[in-house]
Amino acid sequence: MSKRSAPTSDRGFDKDAKARTPQSTFCFRCIGCSSVTPSAAQDFRCSQCGNLLEIAHPAWKSGGLDASSLKSLWRERRSSNAALDLSGVWRFRELLPAPASGKPVVTLREGNTPLYELPLSSRITGVARLYAKHQGMNPTGSFKDTGMTVAATFARQSGCRWVACASTGNTSASMAAYAARGGMRSLVLVPEGKISWSKLSQALDYGALTCQLRTDFDGCLQLLQELVKRAPVYQLNSINPFRLEGQKTLALELLEQLDWQPPDHIIVPGGNLGNSSAIGKALLEMHELGLIPRLPKLSIIQAEGANALVRTLRETRGKRLVTVQAETRATAIRIGNPASWEKAVKVLQATGGACEQVSEIEIAQAKAEIGAEGIGCEPASAVTLAGLKKLLQQGFVKKQESVVLVLTGNLLKDPDFTMEFHRGELFSATERESARLNPYRHPPVVLDATLDAVIQTLEQAEKSEKSDTRSNA
Amino acid sequence: MSKRSAPTSDRGFDKDAKARTPQSTFCFRCIGCSSVTPSAAQDFRCSQCGNLLEIAHPAWKSGGLDASSLKSLWRERRSSNAALDLSGVWRFRELLPAPASGKPVVTLREGNTPLYELPLSSRITGVARLYAKHQGMNPTGSFKDTGMTVAATFARQSGCRWVACASTGNTSASMAAYAARGGMRSLVLVPEGKISWSKLSQALDYGALTCQLRTDFDGCLQLLQELVKRAPVYQLNSINPFRLEGQKTLALELLEQLDWQPPDHIIVPGGNLGNSSAIGKALLEMHELGLIPRLPKLSIIQAEGANALVRTLRETRGKRLVTVQAETRATAIRIGNPASWEKAVKVLQATGGACEQVSEIEIAQAKAEIGAEGIGCEPASAVTLAGLKKLLQQGFVKKQESVVLVLTGNLLKDPDFTMEFHRGELFSATERESARLNPYRHPPVVLDATLDAVIQTLEQAEKSEKSDTRSNA
């Protein structure tokens, strides 16, 4: 164990800056039968009915959380150098489960992600007030970090030595990093050959024991469920309700960035549906606590090839999950049996959001448009812009409304997709033409190192851009 | 041009939050003959002697910059939602060149990077107060963004349509993103086959015209110098002095994180030497303005295969550049003819820092150790930890001193290096053994999706870890 690190946190030389302990208390509540317990079994399922658990905060009922004071407190903390305040998650600790007194928080200074304007996409869609909340700017490059800091903190507090997850890649990268930071070992179950090289490299770099299983994501998840009953490993999959608590802070941070004026719409990619559940939970809690005057509509977009929630809503009205054989190049949402589907259905109903699906070409085009804004995201993130276009066509979103797209992962998570797109290898020529992808394709050119060759290439680019402009005019 | 975006910035719905214009004024000063001019030619070289220019701030001499007021002001801005204040660069705008009145700043909310404790590396090196400033957490994943926001702002202000750079990868990614954000086109010259796939994918995603030239980095740079004299493109290479001004903010932000208590040592990777020059300039300016009571020693570490500065100091005492044929897997510093070598020599002399070189195996080992802290960096960043070990052996750094390592790029910038290392493909078995790399190697295993297979793997990992612990004890 000589190479494992002691738990620590992001701070300066001031060793005496002790993390203040949050004051809230919490319990577990079943999303099915609503039964409440102070603790949960290792599978995080209800002992009565087997459904998923969520974290509830009964203490809030007794008051003491004043909206205006909370807003001031959270803002003040932005100028603090204390470890908990520097985290974009723990800065909002009044709305999170509190670790036991004196127990350390495992943090990599997650959250604090930018909210970008999207002038190009605004022109394309006609939505003037269009923004991207880029969760791919988290420490390991995806939104998973905001949940993992909370779940890893509680895993460590439970005294476990091993943590584990099944993953399409982002969760394993995040878990491995937080496990390393918290002095724990991590076990990663990923589908063989179906996750990006970059995400796999992260798990290895952070010291995870990485098993590539000859199955898909859903197979990995099923095996993990059995494993936690047989071996002493702590489950850090998205059914771990502590993760969703951390992911709530996306919505808190977003609303603070908007000076607490709710946008009309928030649009999020739908994979395992933990993220949409978390954001929805945050919105409902914020509304209940008086932090926001009204609820934004939270909409969920899936890839056509991994459209379990879309079909569940269309075919059973959300009463029974319709699973699918997932297939999409947006690997982060290639999930056919989403664990948090019931939570997501509730969130859609509570906020009045929509659920849509988009094609592979629509995803690639949207990703290139976001890239042309100077903002790099992974393919799964781009379903939000592609979905917005559909929701506009359907009249569900109106051009004068304000819209926030949640980008969940960094461009660098999947460079292969980008390279193949620009080299013209992702789709056939006919598909590219019909989808008008060409203006966004910039294939690299290989040249001799001569001035003439470079100047000629520059002039050609000028010419073709002018002809693009004329044909688009 | 329909697909190009208008200049913009990161902000919320408050469209009226106008960026306040910084008040400082500046000029160009030659680092050779010290002649001063209000403007610079396109090659950013002195018209008198041909040496590099730097930005000077003569207005500071007349006072008006009170150290204590500046510190308060910069800290207050951390709780602001205005675009300029949200940038970790422009927050320190009193020490930066000011754009012309009313001209917009091109920003992606760069800077604001974490300072991490390194408990594992502390145990390995014996340095208790050891920290990493992780510039790989910038928007495009490297320190280049902090300089590019300033240089792109001035490029845009100059009215240019095209910007260009020669690059080993990180500069091109950053330039392409900021060009896109500022509504400009970008031309990237990279050496064919010698930059990472991930970095190339970024340039393409952000819409750059990307030329892979059949030469090395130094050949690309030379061609760019000729190009800017012949074609209307604005040079954004590291000899652009606006970039170094932005990169200064690393030191400002670091010192703020340390409550303005200077560490004893700052250690930085040395490639083109722009970054060390910028950090050194910042330290000297901070000292001059009374922001810090004493200067940290700034040390520069190179790869053995790209050790131009090391040889320059040893063979000519820093009087004449010794160029080398660069070869290292740390691609971000694979540069044999560093443009800013004279600036770097001055900084080493002024701060009393050292210059060292490290081997490929030392780099790989240090990178794995940083990874095991839950912190992902690219190989070039890891030369800092490898270099620290050497400087400790030589007695230049003492264990009781405080040390900050500057990590310049994100793990995701070069996943291939990580994969090859963990799969045992980077070095021969003999080299691995002699370098004791094995405890940090975690090769992925491919398994059938059965519970027994996973449990067996878990048990084996436990056993081998126990035997590692015994053999290390």
Interface residues (C-beta under 8 A of the other chain):
Chain A: M1 S2 K3 R4 S5 A6 T8 S9 D10 R11 G12 F13 D14 R75 E76 R78 S79 N81 L86 L108 R109 N112 P114 L115 Y116 E117 P119 L120 R123 R129 Y131 M137 P139 T140 G141 W162 A176 A177 Y178 A179 A180 R181 R185 L187 L189 E192 W197 S198 L200 S201 Q202 A203 L204 D205 Y206 G207 A208 L209 T210 C211 Q212 L213 R214 T215 G219 C220 L223 E226 L227 R230 A231 V233 E256 Q257 L258 D259 Q261 P263 K367 A368 E369 G371 A372 E373 G374 I375 G376 S402 N410 L411 L412 K413 P415 D416 T418 M419 H422 P439 Y440 H442 P443 P444 V445 V446 L447 D448 A449 T450 L451 A453 V454 I455 T457 L458 A461 E465 D468 T469 N472 A473
Chain B: M1 S2 K3 R4 S5 A6 T8 S9 D10 R11 G12 F13 D14 R75 E76 R78 S79 N81 L86 L108 R109 N112 P114 L115 Y116 E117 P119 L120 R123 R129 Y131 M137 P139 T140 G141 W162 A176 A177 Y178 A179 A180 R181 R185 L187 L189 E192 W197 S198 L200 S201 Q202 A203 L204 D205 Y206 G207 A208 L209 T210 C211 Q212 L213 R214 T215 G219 C220 L223 E226 L227 R230 A231 V233 E256 Q257 L258 D259 Q261 P263 K367 A368 E369 G371 A372 E373 G374 I375 G376 S402 N410 L411 L412 K413 P415 D416 T418 M419 H422 P439 Y440 H442 P443 P444 V445 V446 L447 D448 A449 T450 L451 A453 V454 I455 T457 L458 A461 E465 D468 T469 N472 A473
